[in-house]
Amino acid sequence: MSVLTPLLLRSLTGSARRLMVPRAQVHSKPAREQLGVVDITIGLTSCFVCCLLPAGWVLSHLESYKKRE
């Protein structure tokens, strides 16, 4: 590495430290209604069906994708 590399890096990071970054004012309230067991079950099942089922199908048929016909 060059002798100038640490000086260059120090000059680049020094200017970044002085920048003001605005912070978001995010506030949340407690839920109006508590979720029931049925609601949670429906949500988790739909997440499983939408995300994991297609990925599992592709992985189970991976050998057929590798074949060139």
N, C-alpha and C positions, 0 to 999 in steps of 0.2 A: 504494500500500500504506500501511497505517496505521503510525504510529510504534510502536504496541504489538505489531505482528506479530513482529518479531525477538525481543522479550522473551518473548512467549508461546511461540514455537518453542524458544527456549533453555531455558525452564523445562520444556517437555515432553521434550526430548531429554536434559536433565540427569538426570532421574529414571530414564530408561531405561538410562543408562550404568552406574548403580550396581547394577542387577539381576544376580544371579548366575545364569548359565545352566549347567545340568548338562551335562557332556560324556559322551557314550556311550563305554563301554569296549569297543570292537569290535576283536577280534583275529582274524586268519585264518591258516591254515596253508597250506603248499604243497599242490598237488593230489597225491592218492595215485597217480594214473595220468595220464600225458600223453595228450592227445587226439590221435587219429590223423586222417589226411586224410579218411577216410570219415566219421568222426564230425562233423568240421567241415563237410564237404560236405552231409551230411544236415541239420545245424542251419541252415546258411545257406539251403538250398533251402526248408526248411519256413518260415523267416521270410519269405522272398520270397513263397511261395504264400499264407501267411496274411495278410500285411499289404499287400503291393504289388499283388497280382493283383486283389483286389476294387476297390481304388482306381483301377487302370488301366481296369477294366471300366466303372466309373461314368464316368470321364472320356471314354472312347471312345464312350459312349452318351449324352453330355450333350445333344446336339441333340434326341434323341427325348424327353428329359425336359422340354425347354423347350416342346415342342408341346403345345397344349391341345386335346384331342379330345373 
